[in-house]
């Protein structure tokens, strides 16, 4: 498999994960409320439950994967 095909699969997987993560935001916020106020777990689940964070998180996963597959120069150029 060529690196471009692998990169397309990684992009597709990241997009699917981002969409699924979007639908889980409410449940993640609910989980965050079960932990004590200010705890690491509460902050972590609260962060994952923010809609604004979802696509940024998965975009960064894609860019890190991109840099491993194609190299840092190609990833920075793509960005």
Helices and strands as residue ranges (DSSP letters): H 3-23, H 25-32, H 40-48, H 51-70, H 72-78
